[in-house]
Amino acid sequence: MNEPSPSMDSLVTRLARLEKQNRQMKRMSCFVLGGLAVILLMGQSQCNTNMLGTKVVEAQKIIIHDANGKPRVEISETGFKLKDDKGTQISLFSDGNTVELFLLGKGGRVELRAGPTPHLYTADSEFKNSAYVYPSGVNLNYNKVQRAELAVDTDSSYLRFYNHNTNVLPRLDLTARNDGARLTLADKDLRSRAVLGSVSLETLRTGPKTITSEESLTLFDKDGKVSWKTPK
């Protein structure tokens, strides 16, 4: 049997019902999408708030590596260290009493220490030439042997130069004291051979000591005896 064809009124009614359902679905979709957007925004805001609120990172040591896996930055509770693939390094350490800063480059190194024994140390890459700077003086070294010294203390100041193999006695000594100034020259065996200025002399027979004037020049022989002096 052939079904009756729907009338025009029924078609219009069906279309109206479909349009109404379509509008309802659109409204529901908007509500759902809006709710999801609000949830996402609230989550992002909370995440940002947590990230911005994090002011402290707690760790005993932090190491940062480059793309090849080599450590470049190291931060610990006692200091930090920075270095590159060419050997350049910057380090800062502290033990509570002393703070040390190290700078290491291709041409040498520098060390700065603040604390009970403050000093500045610098050396070339082979540690042949080096220098120490203290609050009371300067030491110049070659091959880890002291070769020159400039220092001051309570009652004197001096400039001294040493042989290459020992720093026990100076080869040249320029000293200024409260009781006078002098320039002393020593031979290769580190015996004083000439003194310009004040020097303490002892008479072998009687034993009394005399101090020459600052304008005097005194020469000694290899046995330490006065061979000539002026003024007489």
ROZAMI-876053 format. One record per residue: residue number from 1; residue in three letters; x, y, z negated of N, C-alpha, C in turn. Coordinates in nm, 4 decimals, padded with zeros to 6 digits. Atoms other than C-alpha are relative to their C-alpha. Layout:
% ROZAMI-876053
{NUM,'ALA',{X,Y,Z},{X,Y,Z},{X,Y,Z}} ...
END
This chain:
% ROZAMI-876053
{1,'MET',{00.0841,-00.1185,00.0000},{00.0000,00.0000,00.0000},{00.0877,00.1237,00.0000}} {2,'ASN',{-00.0731,-00.1259,-00.0059},{00.1252,00.3474,00.0777},{-00.0360,00.0872,-00.1195}} {3,'GLU',{00.0250,-00.0889,00.1141},{00.1761,00.5703,-00.2285},{-00.0421,00.1371,00.0510}} {4,'PRO',{00.0451,-00.1338,-00.0443},{00.0012,00.9056,-00.2116},{00.1127,00.1000,-00.0095}} {5,'SER',{-00.1048,-00.1020,-00.0033},{00.2241,01.1956,-00.1193},{-00.0269,00.1018,-00.1087}} {6,'PRO',{00.0211,-00.1002,00.1060},{00.2857,01.4407,-00.4060},{-00.0491,00.1304,00.0596}} {7,'SER',{00.0553,-00.1264,-00.0469},{00.0930,01.7583,-00.3771},{00.1000,00.1112,-00.0220}} {8,'MET',{-00.0887,-00.1166,00.0128},{00.2564,02.0989,-00.3530},{00.0060,00.0478,-00.1434}} {9,'ASP',{00.0009,-00.0467,00.1397},{00.1478,02.1841,-00.7067},{00.0897,-00.0852,-00.0872}} {10,'SER',{-00.0847,00.0885,00.0831},{00.3128,01.8778,-00.8513},{00.1467,00.0240,00.0292}} {11,'LEU',{-00.1397,-00.0287,-00.0331},{00.6385,01.9568,-00.6663},{00.0473,00.1269,-00.0687}} {12,'VAL',{-00.0366,-00.1261,00.0666},{00.6385,02.3107,-00.8014},{00.0175,-00.0214,-00.1477}} {13,'THR',{-00.0094,00.0271,00.1445},{00.5741,02.1795,-01.1518},{00.1301,-00.0714,-00.0335}} {14,'ARG',{-00.1246,00.0730,00.0228},{00.8628,01.9337,-01.1241},{00.1228,00.0921,00.0125}} {15,'LEU',{-00.1115,-00.0932,-00.0190},{01.1016,02.2033,-00.9934},{00.0142,00.0948,-00.1199}} {16,'ALA',{-00.0039,-00.0904,00.1150},{01.0058,02.4347,-01.2792},{00.0564,-00.0714,-00.1217}} {17,'ARG',{-00.0503,00.0766,00.1141},{01.0688,02.1563,-01.5296},{00.1494,-00.0252,00.0119}} {18,'LEU',{-00.1422,00.0229,-00.0215},{01.4107,02.0779,-01.3760},{00.0823,00.1262,-00.0251}} {19,'GLU',{-00.0709,-00.1256,00.0234},{01.5126,02.4454,-01.3795},{00.0092,00.0295,-00.1498}} {20,'LYS',{-00.0018,-00.0238,00.1439},{01.4143,02.4692,-01.7467},{00.1024,-00.0889,-00.0679}} {21,'GLN',{-00.0992,00.0915,00.0564},{01.6183,02.1602,-01.8310},{00.1427,00.0429,00.0340}} {22,'ASN',{-00.1325,-00.0449,-00.0435},{01.9116,02.2987,-01.6326},{00.0468,00.1190,-00.0844}} {23,'ARG',{-00.0354,-00.1152,00.0824},{01.8983,02.6286,-01.8260},{00.0342,-00.0431,-00.1411}} {24,'GLN',{-00.0286,00.0496,00.1339},{01.8891,02.4394,-02.1561},{00.1386,-00.0660,-00.0062}} {25,'MET',{-00.1306,00.0662,-00.0037},{02.1930,02.2289,-02.0563},{00.1127,00.1027,00.0097}} {26,'LYS',{-00.1016,-00.1048,-00.0110},{02.3823,02.5457,-01.9570},{00.0241,00.0673,-00.1348}} {27,'ARG',{-00.0137,-00.0643,00.1300},{02.3052,02.7031,-02.2946},{00.0737,-00.0907,-00.0965}} {28,'MET',{-00.0682,00.0951,00.0876},{02.4165,02.3884,-02.4757},{00.1481,-00.0075,00.0343}} {29,'SER',{-00.1408,00.0051,-00.0414},{02.7366,02.3775,-02.2709},{00.0747,00.1230,-00.0490}} {30,'CYS',{-00.0641,-00.1230,00.0477},{02.8101,02.7396,-02.3575},{00.0247,-00.0058,-00.1492}} {31,'PHE',{-00.0180,00.0110,00.1441},{02.7515,02.6702,-02.7261},{00.1157,-00.0938,-00.0341}} {32,'VAL',{-00.1073,00.0978,00.0269},{02.9789,02.3643,-02.7153},{00.1364,00.0589,00.0322}} {33,'LEU',{-00.1281,-00.0598,-00.0380},{03.2550,02.5467,-02.5255},{00.0389,00.1130,-00.0943}} {34,'GLY',{-00.0287,-00.1073,00.0949},{03.2249,02.8470,-02.7545},{00.0472,-00.0533,-00.1327}} {35,'GLY',{-00.0432,00.0605,00.1260},{03.2510,02.6253,-03.0602},{00.1419,-00.0538,00.0086}} {36,'LEU',{-00.1359,00.0516,-00.0181},{03.5592,02.4529,-02.9218},{00.1020,00.1137,00.0034}} {37,'ALA',{-00.0912,-00.1138,-00.0075},{03.7160,02.7906,-02.8439},{00.0247,00.0583,-00.1384}} {38,'VAL',{-00.0172,-00.0526,00.1360},{03.6509,02.9130,-03.1976},{00.0895,-00.0906,-00.0825}} {39,'ILE',{-00.0829,00.0952,00.0752},{03.8001,02.5956,-03.3442},{00.1460,00.0111,00.0398}} {40,'LEU',{-00.1369,-00.0128,-00.0474},{04.1091,02.6278,-03.1232},{00.0650,00.1291,-00.0491}} {41,'LEU',{-00.0530,-00.1272,00.0454},{04.1533,02.9933,-03.2095},{00.0287,-00.0010,-00.1488}} {42,'MET',{-00.0230,00.0081,00.1437},{04.1154,02.9244,-03.5799},{00.1217,-00.0855,-00.0313}} {43,'GLY',{-00.1168,00.0851,00.0209},{04.3695,02.6435,-03.5579},{00.1289,00.0703,00.0367}} {44,'GLN',{-00.1181,-00.0743,-00.0419},{04.6162,02.8609,-03.3663},{00.0336,00.1091,-00.1003}} {45,'SER',{-00.0229,-00.1058,00.0989},{04.5698,03.1436,-03.6129},{00.0590,-00.0565,-00.1275}} {46,'GLN',{-00.0532,00.0633,00.1196},{04.6297,02.9098,-03.9042},{00.1436,-00.0434,00.0208}} {47,'CYS',{-00.1373,00.0425,-00.0333},{04.9412,02.7710,-03.7321},{00.0947,00.1189,-00.0029}} {48,'ASN',{-00.0838,-00.1185,-00.0005},{05.0765,03.1194,-03.6707},{00.0207,00.0532,-00.1409}} {49,'THR',{-00.0123,-00.0483,00.1376},{04.9996,03.2162,-04.0285},{00.1001,-00.0840,-00.0773}} {50,'ASN',{-00.0943,00.0880,00.0681},{05.1891,02.9117,-04.1549},{00.1418,00.0251,00.0445}} {51,'MET',{-00.1345,-00.0230,-00.0524},{05.4840,02.9814,-03.9276},{00.0555,00.1323,-00.0496}} {52,'LEU',{-00.0469,-00.1298,00.0456},{05.5030,03.3472,-04.0202},{00.0205,00.0017,-00.1503}} {53,'GLY',{-00.0128,00.0010,00.1444},{05.4588,03.2688,-04.3853},{00.1190,-00.0792,-00.0491}} {54,'THR',{-00.1161,00.0785,00.0396},{05.7564,03.0304,-04.3887},{00.1226,00.0891,-00.0014}} {55,'LYS',{-00.1135,-00.0888,00.0145},{06.0421,03.2442,-04.5216},{00.1259,-00.0722,-00.0476}} {56,'VAL',{-00.1137,00.0733,00.0554},{06.2725,02.9740,-04.6648},{00.0102,-00.1354,00.0678}} {57,'VAL',{-00.0306,00.1330,-00.0520},{06.4348,02.6731,-04.4988},{00.0988,-00.0633,-00.0960}} {58,'GLU',{-00.0828,00.0625,00.1012},{06.5800,02.4381,-04.7581},{00.0747,-00.1190,00.0598}} {59,'ALA',{-00.0838,00.1096,-00.0487},{06.8732,02.2123,-04.6618},{00.1386,00.0155,-00.0592}} {60,'GLN',{-00.1366,-00.0056,00.0500},{07.2203,02.1215,-04.7893},{00.0976,00.0389,00.1106}} {61,'LYS',{-00.0872,-00.0336,-00.1116},{07.3744,02.1588,-04.4447},{-00.0818,00.0031,00.1286}} {62,'ILE',{00.0633,-00.0112,-00.1311},{07.2596,02.2720,-04.1003},{00.1102,-00.0001,00.1055}} {63,'ILE',{-00.0976,00.0108,-00.1078},{07.4580,02.1735,-03.7883},{-00.0721,00.0184,00.1326}} {64,'ILE',{00.0584,-00.0263,-00.1314},{07.3787,02.3104,-03.4432},{00.0984,-00.0472,00.1062}} {65,'HIS',{-00.0825,00.0549,-00.1065},{07.5133,02.1233,-03.1379},{-00.0307,00.0687,00.1324}} {66,'ASP',{00.0234,-00.0526,-00.1331},{07.5568,02.2401,-02.7818},{-00.0650,-00.1070,00.0879}} {67,'ALA',{00.0669,00.0941,-00.0918},{07.4132,02.0675,-02.4729},{00.0764,-00.1304,00.0125}} {68,'ASN',{-00.0812,00.1218,-00.0096},{07.7012,01.8147,-02.4804},{00.0096,-00.0752,-00.1318}} {69,'GLY',{00.0007,00.0699,00.1281},{07.6388,01.7166,-02.8395},{00.1139,00.0367,-00.0933}} {70,'LYS',{-00.1109,-00.0407,00.0858},{07.9422,01.8967,-02.9842},{-00.0486,00.1031,-00.1015}} {71,'PRO',{00.0439,-00.0966,00.1011},{07.8909,02.0830,-03.3130},{00.0613,00.1371,00.0251}} {72,'ARG',{-00.0452,-00.1376,-00.0238},{07.9148,02.4604,-03.2669},{-00.0224,00.0886,-00.1209}} {73,'VAL',{00.0321,-00.0812,00.1181},{07.7564,02.6036,-03.5816},{-00.0252,-00.0946,-00.1163}} {74,'GLU',{00.0198,00.0795,00.1210},{07.7725,02.4601,-03.9310},{-00.0242,00.0947,-00.1171}} {75,'ILE',{00.0369,-00.0836,00.1137},{07.5993,02.6222,-04.2285},{-00.0218,-00.0906,-00.1204}} {76,'SER',{00.0143,00.0788,00.1210},{07.6304,02.4826,-04.5792},{-00.0150,00.0927,-00.1193}} {77,'GLU',{00.0187,-00.0808,00.1199},{07.5859,02.5975,-04.9369},{00.1244,00.0788,-00.0371}} {78,'THR',{-00.1241,-00.0704,00.0329},{07.9512,02.7108,-04.9507},{00.0472,00.0946,00.1088}} {79,'GLY',{-00.0436,-00.0907,-00.1060},{07.9761,02.8989,-04.6194},{-00.0525,-00.0425,00.1358}} {80,'PHE',{00.0394,00.0357,-00.1356},{07.9505,02.8706,-04.2431},{00.1240,-00.0071,00.0888}} {81,'LYS',{-00.1086,00.0178,-00.0951},{08.1655,02.7808,-03.9430},{-00.0559,00.0108,00.1409}} {82,'LEU',{00.0372,-00.0161,-00.1400},{08.1379,02.8893,-03.5783},{00.1210,-00.0339,00.0861}} {83,'LYS',{-00.1120,00.0333,-00.0871},{08.3525,02.7443,-03.2989},{-00.0501,-00.0290,00.1405}} {84,'ASP',{00.0338,00.0287,-00.1386},{08.3609,02.7033,-02.9214},{00.0924,-00.1083,00.0527}} {85,'ASP',{-00.0781,00.1089,-00.0575},{08.5188,02.4560,-02.6804},{00.1433,00.0401,00.0307}} {86,'LYS',{-00.1361,-00.0454,-00.0255},{08.8362,02.6691,-02.6465},{00.0840,00.0085,-00.1269}} {87,'GLY',{-00.0742,-00.0002,00.1250},{08.9395,02.6363,-03.0087},{-00.0224,00.1217,-00.0862}} {88,'THR',{00.0298,-00.1186,00.0810},{08.8111,02.9730,-03.1271},{-00.0923,-00.0394,-00.1145}} {89,'GLN',{00.0777,00.0395,00.1172},{08.6740,02.9436,-03.4767},{-00.0098,00.1163,-00.0986}} {90,'ILE',{00.0238,-00.0971,00.1064},{08.5239,03.1729,-03.7408},{-00.0607,-00.0756,-00.1171}} {91,'SER',{00.0477,00.0721,00.1170},{08.4780,03.0385,-04.0924},{-00.0058,00.0943,-00.1188}} {92,'LEU',{00.0142,-00.0768,00.1231},{08.3578,03.1914,-04.4176},{-00.0385,-00.0965,-00.1108}} {93,'PHE',{00.0242,00.0929,00.1101},{08.3767,03.0003,-04.7455},{00.0077,00.0742,-00.1326}} {94,'SER',{-00.0026,-00.0569,00.1343},{08.3168,03.0788,-05.1102},{-00.0227,-00.1116,-00.1010}} {95,'ASP',{00.0169,00.0969,00.1084},{08.3569,02.8720,-05.4278},{-00.0513,00.0655,-00.1270}} {96,'GLY',{00.0491,-00.0712,00.1165},{08.2100,03.1306,-05.6609},{00.1014,00.0979,-00.0563}} {97,'ASN',{-00.1061,-00.0890,00.0474},{08.5462,03.2859,-05.7528},{00.0779,00.0635,00.1142}} {98,'THR',{-00.0791,-00.0462,-00.1141},{08.7177,03.3237,-05.4152},{-00.0833,-00.0055,00.1269}} {99,'VAL',{00.0647,-00.0043,-00.1312},{08.5832,03.4253,-05.0745},{00.1098,00.0045,00.1050}} {100,'GLU',{-00.1025,00.0081,-00.1034},{08.7897,03.3313,-04.7669},{-00.0639,00.0097,00.1375}} {101,'LEU',{00.0435,-00.0151,-00.1386},{08.7409,03.4396,-04.4066},{00.1146,-00.0430,00.0906}} {102,'PHE',{-00.1006,00.0509,-00.0923},{08.9302,03.2506,-04.1324},{-00.0411,00.0347,00.1424}} {103,'LEU',{00.0190,-00.0264,-00.1420},{08.9641,03.3658,-03.7727},{00.1086,-00.0743,00.0751}} {104,'LEU',{-00.0952,00.0825,-00.0740},{09.1287,03.1141,-03.5401},{-00.0252,00.0169,00.1486}} {105,'GLY',{00.0110,-00.0192,-00.1440},{09.1946,03.1961,-03.1765},{00.1136,-00.0671,00.0739}} {106,'LYS',{-00.1021,00.0637,-00.0819},{09.4128,03.0840,-02.8908},{00.1396,00.0510,-00.0326}} {107,'GLY',{-00.1313,-00.0586,00.0252},{09.6949,03.3213,-02.9881},{00.0455,-00.0051,-00.1436}} {108,'GLY',{-00.0416,00.0048,00.1393},{09.6974,03.2680,-03.3634},{-00.1189,-00.0030,-00.0934}} {109,'ARG',{00.1057,00.0048,00.0994},{09.5003,03.2916,-03.6834},{00.0157,00.1140,-00.0990}} {110,'VAL',{00.0032,-00.1024,00.1038},{09.4016,03.5412,-03.9516},{-00.0798,-00.0566,-00.1160}} {111,'GLU',{00.0684,00.0458,00.1203},{09.3052,03.4594,-04.3083},{-00.0119,00.1173,-00.0967}} {112,'LEU',{00.0254,-00.1076,00.0948},{09.1473,03.7082,-04.5464},{-00.0605,-00.0620,-00.1255}} {113,'ARG',{00.0464,00.0587,00.1264},{09.1048,03.6119,-04.9120},{-00.0269,00.1096,-00.1012}} {114,'ALA',{00.0363,-00.0906,00.1079},{08.9277,03.8047,-05.1862},{-00.0287,-00.0837,-00.1235}} {115,'GLY',{00.0163,00.0771,00.1221},{08.9494,03.6786,-05.5406},{00.1164,00.0229,-00.0942}} {116,'PRO',{-00.1109,-00.0149,00.0949},{09.2120,03.6165,-05.8118},{00.1338,00.0312,00.0675}} {117,'THR',{-00.1245,-00.0266,-00.0738},{09.4959,03.6208,-05.5527},{-00.0345,00.0529,00.1394}} {118,'PRO',{00.0409,-00.0526,-00.1311},{09.3727,03.8492,-05.2718},{00.1194,00.0202,00.0925}} {119,'HIS',{-00.1064,-00.0218,-00.0980},{09.5798,03.8605,-04.9535},{-00.0571,-00.0067,00.1408}} {120,'LEU',{00.0273,00.0105,-00.1434},{09.5756,03.8917,-04.5767},{00.1143,-00.0772,00.0618}} {121,'TYR',{-00.1018,00.0837,-00.0630},{09.7601,03.6237,-04.3806},{-00.0259,-00.0055,00.1494}} {122,'THR',{00.0122,00.0102,-00.1446},{09.8287,03.6220,-04.0078},{00.1190,-00.0767,00.0547}} {123,'ALA',{-00.1062,00.0816,-00.0587},{10.0318,03.3861,-03.7897},{-00.0295,-00.0239,00.1469}} {124,'ASP',{00.0204,00.0339,-00.1405},{10.0880,03.2980,-03.4255},{-00.0489,-00.1435,00.0110}} {125,'SER',{00.0590,00.1322,-00.0201},{09.9548,02.9786,-03.2722},{00.0925,-00.1131,-00.0423}} {126,'GLU',{-00.0963,00.1031,00.0390},{10.2749,02.7855,-03.3550},{00.0474,00.0165,-00.1439}} {127,'PHE',{-00.0359,-00.0284,00.1390},{10.3073,02.9284,-03.7084},{00.1490,00.0316,-00.0165}} {128,'LYS',{-00.1401,-00.0402,00.0120},{10.6592,03.0509,-03.6325},{00.0108,00.1378,-00.0640}} {129,'ASN',{00.0026,-00.1337,00.0574},{10.5901,03.4153,-03.7042},{-00.1268,00.0147,-00.0827}} {130,'SER',{00.1151,-00.0173,00.0878},{10.3652,03.4886,-03.9995},{00.0275,00.1123,-00.0980}} {131,'ALA',{-00.0125,-00.1108,00.0945},{10.2986,03.7617,-04.2518},{-00.1078,-00.0114,-00.1058}} {132,'TYR',{00.0927,-00.0101,00.1117},{10.1359,03.7946,-04.5925},{-00.0048,00.1451,-00.0450}} {133,'VAL',{00.0178,-00.1338,00.0545},{09.9940,04.1232,-04.7149},{-00.0733,-00.0134,-00.1327}} {134,'TYR',{00.0560,00.0031,00.1343},{09.9322,04.1458,-05.0896},{-00.0256,00.1428,-00.0476}} {135,'PRO',{00.0177,-00.1354,00.0529},{09.8140,04.4396,-05.2983},{00.1319,00.0662,-00.0402}} {136,'SER',{-00.1262,-00.0571,00.0459},{10.1745,04.4822,-05.4190},{00.1139,-00.0146,00.0997}} {137,'GLY',{-00.1109,00.0150,-00.0922},{10.3726,04.3995,-05.1074},{-00.0355,-00.0718,00.1281}} {138,'VAL',{00.0133,00.0656,-00.1303},{10.4282,04.2469,-04.7642},{00.1162,-00.0975,00.0167}} {139,'ASN',{-00.1021,00.0999,-00.0303},{10.6181,03.9286,-04.6720},{-00.0059,-00.0352,00.1482}} {140,'LEU',{-00.0102,00.0411,-00.1396},{10.7389,03.8525,-04.3173},{00.0795,-00.1290,00.0061}} {141,'ASN',{-00.0613,00.1327,-00.0028},{10.8267,03.4907,-04.2366},{00.0268,-00.0450,00.1429}} {142,'TYR',{-00.0283,00.0649,-00.1274},{10.9827,03.2942,-03.9535},{00.0320,-00.1452,-00.0295}} {143,'ASN',{-00.0134,00.1440,00.0253},{10.9575,02.9156,-03.9395},{-00.0217,-00.0322,-00.1472}} {144,'LYS',{00.0405,00.0223,00.1385},{10.7961,02.9268,-04.2855},{00.1066,00.0390,-00.1009}} {145,'VAL',{-00.1027,-00.0512,00.0908},{11.1040,03.0966,-04.4355},{-00.0152,00.1516,-00.0061}} {146,'GLN',{00.0136,-00.1444,00.0164},{11.0755,03.4465,-04.5788},{00.1233,00.0709,00.0544}} {147,'ARG',{-00.1110,-00.0727,-00.0614},{11.2875,03.6885,-04.3753},{00.0027,00.1467,-00.0416}} {148,'ALA',{00.0043,-00.1400,00.0421},{11.1751,04.0314,-04.4993},{-00.1096,00.0167,-00.1040}} {149,'GLU',{00.0937,-00.0207,00.1101},{10.9925,04.1688,-04.8011},{-00.0042,00.1482,-00.0368}} {150,'LEU',{00.0220,-00.1357,00.0481},{10.8467,04.5031,-04.9018},{-00.0929,-00.0105,-00.1197}} {151,'ALA',{00.0799,00.0184,00.1210},{10.7175,04.5260,-05.2584},{00.0172,00.1181,-00.0942}} {152,'VAL',{-00.0031,-00.1022,00.1040},{10.6404,04.7591,-05.5449},{-00.0414,-00.0647,-00.1320}} {153,'ASP',{00.0438,00.0422,00.1321},{10.6102,04.7017,-05.9198},{00.0011,00.1203,-00.0930}} {154,'THR',{00.0174,-00.1091,00.0957},{10.6021,04.9060,-06.2390},{00.1082,00.1064,00.0107}} {155,'ASP',{-00.1094,-00.0967,00.0044},{10.9467,05.0677,-06.2256},{00.0896,-00.0019,00.1225}} {156,'SER',{-00.0856,00.0042,-00.1185},{11.0824,04.9944,-05.8776},{-00.0803,-00.0333,00.1240}} {157,'SER',{00.0513,00.0422,-00.1300},{11.0116,04.9451,-05.5101},{00.1197,-00.0373,00.0852}} {158,'TYR',{-00.1158,00.0465,-00.0751},{11.2299,04.7652,-05.2593},{-00.0393,-00.0555,00.1363}} {159,'LEU',{00.0085,00.0581,-00.1328},{11.2804,04.6543,-04.9009},{00.1185,-00.0935,00.0148}} {160,'ARG',{-00.1061,00.0999,-00.0036},{11.4791,04.3327,-04.8536},{-00.0082,-00.0834,00.1272}} {161,'PHE',{-00.0111,00.0867,-00.1163},{11.6007,04.1278,-04.5570},{00.0852,-00.1209,-00.0380}} {162,'TYR',{-00.0645,00.1239,00.0401},{11.7094,03.7641,-04.5884},{00.0592,-00.0728,00.1206}} {163,'ASN',{-00.0535,00.0874,-00.1034},{11.9161,03.5118,-04.3930},{-00.1086,-00.0950,00.0493}} {164,'HIS',{00.1000,00.0880,-00.0602},{11.7343,03.2647,-04.1722},{-00.0194,-00.1300,-00.0777}} {165,'ASN',{00.0064,00.1297,00.0661},{11.8061,02.9694,-04.4023},{-00.0270,00.0080,-00.1493}} {166,'THR',{00.0261,-00.0108,00.1433},{11.7418,03.1075,-04.7507},{-00.0591,00.1360,-00.0315}} {167,'ASN',{00.0542,-00.1275,00.0471},{11.5477,03.3761,-04.9342},{00.0292,00.0187,-00.1485}} {168,'VAL',{-00.0370,-00.0115,00.1409},{11.7221,03.3401,-05.2703},{00.0547,00.1392,-00.0288}} {169,'LEU',{-00.0581,-00.1319,00.0141},{11.9326,03.6552,-05.2317},{-00.0089,00.0725,00.1344}} {170,'PRO',{00.0138,-00.0739,-00.1272},{11.8860,03.9321,-04.9731},{00.1346,00.0324,00.0621}} {171,'ARG',{-00.1187,-00.0443,-00.0729},{12.1391,04.0186,-04.7075},{00.0086,00.1523,-00.0019}} {172,'LEU',{00.0080,-00.1452,00.0103},{12.0274,04.3808,-04.7194},{-00.1097,00.0335,-00.0980}} {173,'ASP',{00.0945,-00.0336,00.1061},{11.8547,04.5375,-05.0182},{-00.0027,00.1508,-00.0191}} {174,'LEU',{00.0207,-00.1418,00.0248},{11.7148,04.8892,-05.0383},{-00.0976,00.0117,-00.1155}} {175,'THR',{00.0792,-00.0025,00.1228},{11.5872,04.9479,-05.3918},{-00.0032,00.1396,-00.0585}} {176,'ALA',{00.0170,-00.1268,00.0708},{11.4497,05.2547,-05.5650},{-00.0552,-00.0307,-00.1389}} {177,'ARG',{00.0397,00.0236,00.1376},{11.4318,05.2380,-05.9447},{-00.0071,00.1328,-00.0745}} {178,'ASN',{00.0089,-00.1216,00.0803},{11.3620,05.4843,-06.2205},{00.1376,00.0547,-00.0352}} {179,'ASP',{-00.1345,-00.0451,00.0369},{11.7343,05.4947,-06.3024},{00.0877,00.0286,00.1215}} {180,'GLY',{-00.0775,-00.0317,-00.1190},{11.8432,05.5487,-05.9377},{-00.0365,-00.0875,00.1175}} {181,'ALA',{00.0269,00.0746,-00.1233},{11.8323,05.4240,-05.5797},{00.1318,-00.0494,00.0573}} {182,'ARG',{-00.1222,00.0541,-00.0591},{12.0803,05.2083,-05.3854},{-00.0317,-00.0837,00.1228}} {183,'LEU',{00.0026,00.0867,-00.1166},{12.1477,05.0288,-05.0614},{00.1132,-00.0999,-00.0148}} {184,'THR',{-00.0996,00.1048,00.0208},{12.3263,04.6947,-05.0977},{00.0112,-00.0863,00.1246}} {185,'LEU',{-00.0284,00.0869,-00.1138},{12.4911,04.5008,-04.8147},{00.0767,-00.1207,-00.0490}} {186,'ALA',{-00.0656,00.1245,00.0412},{12.5919,04.1363,-04.8604},{00.0600,-00.0691,00.1211}} {187,'ASP',{-00.0612,00.0746,-00.1085},{12.8146,03.9079,-04.6553},{-00.0813,-00.1260,00.0289}} {188,'LYS',{00.0746,00.1199,-00.0393},{12.7123,03.5760,-04.4992},{-00.0206,-00.0969,-00.1146}} {189,'ASP',{00.0136,00.0847,00.1187},{12.7659,03.4053,-04.8345},{-00.0839,00.0667,-00.1077}} {190,'LEU',{00.0918,-00.0734,00.0860},{12.5268,03.6557,-04.9942},{00.0690,00.0613,-00.1205}} {191,'ARG',{-00.0710,-00.0740,00.1035},{12.7941,03.8273,-05.2018},{-00.0065,00.1482,00.0333}} {192,'SER',{00.0084,-00.1454,-00.0227},{12.7494,04.2029,-05.2440},{00.1374,00.0526,00.0366}} {193,'ARG',{-00.1281,-00.0531,-00.0465},{13.0241,04.3791,-05.0477},{00.0015,00.1522,00.0052}} {194,'ALA',{00.0053,-00.1457,-00.0041},{12.9032,04.7400,-05.0301},{-00.1306,00.0487,-00.0615}} {195,'VAL',{00.1172,-00.0584,00.0638},{12.6687,04.9514,-05.2380},{00.0070,00.1509,00.0160}} {196,'LEU',{00.0123,-00.1447,-00.0119},{12.5605,05.3041,-05.1527},{-00.1070,00.0439,-00.0980}} {197,'GLY',{00.0937,-00.0447,00.1015},{12.4023,05.4683,-05.4557},{00.0334,-00.0583,-00.1356}} {198,'SER',{-00.0220,00.0430,00.1380},{12.3631,05.3694,-05.8189},{00.0180,-00.1516,-00.0073}} {199,'VAL',{-00.0247,00.1409,00.0223},{12.5101,05.0359,-05.9238},{00.0630,-00.0158,-00.1376}} {200,'SER',{-00.0548,00.0264,00.1324},{12.5963,04.8850,-06.2574},{00.1326,-00.0732,00.0157}} {201,'LEU',{-00.1339,00.0588,-00.0050},{12.9697,04.8094,-06.2957},{00.0436,-00.0378,-00.1404}} {202,'GLU',{-00.0504,00.0470,00.1295},{13.1356,04.6121,-06.5727},{00.1514,-00.0087,00.0052}} {203,'THR',{-00.1449,00.0061,00.0102},{13.4988,04.6572,-06.6753},{00.0389,-00.1337,-00.0610}} {204,'LEU',{-00.0318,00.1352,00.0432},{13.6558,04.3131,-06.7068},{00.0734,-00.0018,-00.1343}} {205,'ARG',{-00.0813,00.0033,00.1213},{13.8967,04.4034,-06.9867},{-00.0811,00.0411,-00.1234}} {206,'THR',{00.0700,-00.0528,00.1172},{13.6796,04.6083,-07.2191},{-00.1457,-00.0416,-00.0080}} {207,'GLY',{00.1369,00.0487,00.0000},{13.3386,04.4854,-07.1120},{-00.1090,00.1029,00.0110}} {208,'PRO',{00.1104,-00.0958,-00.0092},{13.1429,04.8145,-07.1096},{-00.0504,00.0136,00.1432}} {209,'LYS',{00.0603,-00.0185,-00.1310},{12.9040,04.8783,-06.8231},{-00.0157,00.1478,00.0293}} {210,'THR',{00.0213,-00.1371,-00.0459},{12.8890,05.1964,-06.6250},{-00.0902,-00.0020,00.1220}} {211,'ILE',{00.0897,-00.0124,-00.1146},{12.6356,05.3133,-06.3719},{00.0496,00.1139,00.0865}} {212,'THR',{-00.0506,-00.1028,-00.0910},{12.7637,05.4985,-06.0697},{-00.1109,00.0962,00.0377}} {213,'SER',{00.0973,-00.1013,-00.0416},{12.5947,05.8114,-05.9415},{-00.0659,-00.0401,00.1322}} {214,'GLU',{00.0741,00.0353,-00.1214},{12.3451,05.8008,-05.6561},{00.0737,00.0383,00.1273}} {215,'GLU',{-00.0748,-00.0370,-00.1201},{12.5919,05.9683,-05.4180},{00.1278,-00.0805,00.0153}} {216,'SER',{-00.1243,00.0772,-00.0058},{12.8623,05.7063,-05.4773},{-00.0080,-00.1119,00.1036}} {217,'LEU',{-00.0150,00.1137,-00.0905},{12.9861,05.4365,-05.2365},{00.1012,-00.0946,-00.0618}} {218,'THR',{-00.0849,00.0979,00.0662},{13.1337,05.1186,-05.3846},{00.0165,-00.1218,00.0890}} {219,'LEU',{-00.0302,00.1187,-00.0788},{13.3070,04.8337,-05.1974},{00.0538,-00.1092,-00.0911}} {220,'PHE',{-00.0418,00.1141,00.0807},{13.3663,04.4858,-05.3384},{00.0737,-00.1000,00.0875}} {221,'ASP',{-00.0664,00.1072,-00.0726},{13.5991,04.2036,-05.2390},{-00.0820,-00.1275,-00.0126}} {222,'LYS',{00.0764,00.1248,-00.0013},{13.4934,03.8423,-05.1948},{-00.0197,-00.0595,-00.1381}} {223,'ASP',{00.0137,00.0489,00.1373},{13.5415,03.7786,-05.5668},{-00.0909,00.0879,-00.0847}} {224,'GLY',{00.0904,-00.0874,00.0718},{13.3040,04.0554,-05.6633},{00.0671,00.1136,-00.0742}} {225,'LYS',{-00.0713,-00.1103,00.0666},{13.5743,04.2981,-05.7839},{-00.0080,00.1254,00.0862}} {226,'VAL',{00.0048,-00.1270,-00.0707},{13.5642,04.6654,-05.6946},{00.1315,00.0207,00.0711}} {227,'SER',{-00.1213,-00.0245,-00.0778},{13.8124,04.7242,-05.4123},{00.0183,00.1479,00.0326}} {228,'TRP',{-00.0091,-00.1445,-00.0284},{13.7294,05.0901,-05.3514},{-00.1329,00.0631,-00.0311}} {229,'LYS',{00.1253,-00.0728,00.0225},{13.4776,05.3495,-05.4549},{00.0274,00.1492,00.0023}} {230,'THR',{-00.0062,-00.1462,00.0007},{13.4102,05.7190,-05.4200},{-00.1362,00.0536,-00.0406}} {231,'PRO',{-00.1164,-00.0652,00.0620},{13.3877,05.9440,-05.6019},{00.0647,-00.0891,-00.1050}} {232,'LYS',{-00.0776,00.0816,00.0941},{13.6545,05.8015,-05.8322},{-00.0612,00.0086,-00.1393}} 
END
